[in-house]
Amino acid sequence: AGLDFLMGNQEPDGSWGHYRNAGADEFWTNPETHRSWTVAVTGLVCLTLVETGLNDSKRAAYEKGIDYILDNALVKRPNEWDTDNTWAYVYALPALVDAYRRLPEAAAQRRARVKSMTDAVIAILAETQTPSGGWGYYDFDAYTNPGSWATSFMTAVVVLGLQDAKQAGFAVDDKMYTGAVGAVKRCRLPNGAYTYSVNAVPSPRHSEWIDQVKGSLGRIQVCNLALLRA
């Protein structure tokens, strides 16, 4: 049923996750914010289609999705506090690396285009990596470039993407990679939870806070996987 939904809701431009039903909230009026989310969702859907097997119809949808990412992955930072552009880079990376690895040598022109965009995404991830070693989607009060705030789960996805990129032969800066792994490590608490934010010193607060096990369930396994593979 989920696949039927996805196959029936791909946009004409190849993307998924259109902003046409977005609310009128003043915080989400920048087009780059919505385009960032669309790139991220499209990357996730492309990976999902691959994992469930590419028959003819799904392959056609997949290729259109990759085309959209190739055309739109390098979104701009929306404004001084909104760094949602990182969502596009975080999920474009694994989708592009996977696409590159699946392309035959004979598809030289397509491989070159995917490689070029993958290199560009890796480069912009390096530019947007925070001093803490991670990536986040807001800048809160600092308004710096790169941003100053990062999350454990976005950083874990980048770690996994960089691992795949290295295995596929892409150049990945060791300092960027080790900084990202260290950021995820610092988020891990003795009880197995991971803090939401990357902090110099983890602060889980009270027993029902988001950084405890229940509040951390949605990010525990991606962080575990990133550290296991690291």
N, C-alpha and C positions, 0 to 999 in steps of 0.2 A: 504494500500500500504506500509505503514511503517512497519507493522508487517510482511508482506510478505518479505520485504527486510531483516529484522533481521533474520527471519527464514531461509532465503536462504544464509546468510553470516556468520553463526556460524562456527568457526574454528573447525577442528577435535579434538583439545584438550578441547573444550567446551567454549572457550573465544570468545569475540568480540573485534574488533578494533586492527587488526594486524598492525605491523610496516613495512610490506614489501614495502610499497610505501613511506616510510620516505625519505626525502631529504638528501643530503650529507652535511648539515650544521654542522659545527664543534661543535656546542653547543649541538647537540642531538645525539651524537655518543655512549653514555653510554647505554648498554642494560637495566640497571635497570630503566632508565628513561622511556623507551618504555614499559617495563613490568609493571611499575606503572600505566601508562595510560591504559594499557590493563585490569588490574585488576579493575580500576575505571569504565571503560566503561562496563565491564561485570557485575559489580554490578548494574549499572543503567539499563542495559537491563533486568536483572533478576527481578528487581523491576517493570519494565514496563510490562513484561510478566504476573506477578502476578496481576497487576492492571487491565489488560485487560481480565483476566480469563484464567485459565490453562486447556485447553482441553488436549487430550492425546499427541498430537505432541508438543504443547508448554510446557507441563509438562516435557517431555523428554529433551527438549532443556534447560529448566530451571534447572533441576537437574544436567545436564552436566556443566552449568555455575556455579552453586554453588560448584561443585567439583573443578572447576578451581580455584575459589577464595580460597577454603580450602587449595589447594596445593601451592598457589602463593601469598597470601595476605601480607606476611611479607617480603616485598622487602627491599633492603638496600638503604641507602642514596647514590645517584649517585656520588657525589663528594663534594668538599668544598663549592661551591656556589649553587649547584643544590639540592634542597630538594623536588623534585617532588615525592619522595616516599610517601609523605603525601597524595597525591591524592588516592593512593591505600587504605590507612587506612580510609580516610574520606568516601569513597563510599562502601568499603567492610563492614563497620560497620552496616549500615542500612539493607543491603542485608542479612547479616548473622543473625542479630536479627530477621528479618522477617522470614527467613528460620527456625530458632529455634522455633518461636512461632507457625509455621504451622505443625511442626512435631508431630505426635501422640506419646503418652507415650510408646506405643509398640515398636517404633523405637528407642530403647534405645541406641544402638551403634552409630547410626547416630546423635542423639541428643547430645551424649557425645562429638562427634568429633566437631560438630558445636559450642557447648558451649566452648570447649577448645580453638578453634580459635578465637571466639568472645572475650573471656577473654584476649587472647594474643593481639588482636587488641586494646582493651581498654587500656591495659598496655602500648603499644607502643605509643598510642596517648598521654598518660600522659607524657611519656618520651620526646616527640617531641613538646609539648605545649610550645609556646614562653613565655618569661617573661610578655608580654602584655596580655596573656590569650588566644591567638588564634593560628591558624595554617596558614602557608603560603607555597609557593612552590619554593621560592628562598631565599638565605641568603644575597645576594648583597655584601656589603663591610665588614660585620662583621665576617663571617665565624666562627660562634659559634656553639656549640652543647649543648642544642637545638638551632635552628635557632632564629634569632632576628626579623624577619619580618612576619607579619600575614595579612590575608585578611578577610573582613567581611563575605563574602559568604561561604568560606570554613569553617569558624568558626561556622556559622549558621547551616550548614549541620551537623557538629559534635554535636552541641547542640541538634538538633532534634534526632540524632542517640543515644545520651546518654540518652535522655528522654525515648525513646523506650526501650533501654536496661534496664533502671531502672524499667520500668513497667513490663518487662519480667523476672525480678528477678536477673539481673546481678548486681554485685557490682561496683558502680561508685563512685569515690572519690569526695566528696562534694566540696573540694577546686578547683579541676580541673573544675567541672561543673560550679560553681559560677563565676570562673574566665573567662570562655568562654562566659557566659551570659553577664557579665560586658563588655567584649570586644565588643560584638555586640551592646550593648547599647551605648557605646562611639562612635560608627560609625554613629549613627542616627543623622541626621541634622534636624533643625526645619522645613524645607520644605518637609520632608518625604523621602528625598534621604538618601543613606548610602554611606559613603566614601569607596573607594576601599580597602584602607589599614587601619589596626588598629593602630591608633595614640594616644598618650597621650592627645593631643588636636586636634580635627578635623580641617582640613584646606581645605575648598572646593575651594579656589582660584577663578578664573574668571568664568563668567556666562556660558561658554560653556565647562567647564572642565569635566572630567570623573566623578567627585564626585557630580555633579549637577544631577537634576532629569533625564534628558535625558540620561546621561552617566551611570546612576545608575539603569535603568529600569530592567536589567537582574538580579539584586540581591535584589531589594527592597522586593519582596514578600517572598523569603526564609528567609530574615532577619526578616520581619514582623511576619512570622509564628513562627520562633524560639522564638521571644520575647513574642508573644501572648501565646504560650504554656508554656513558662517559668513563 
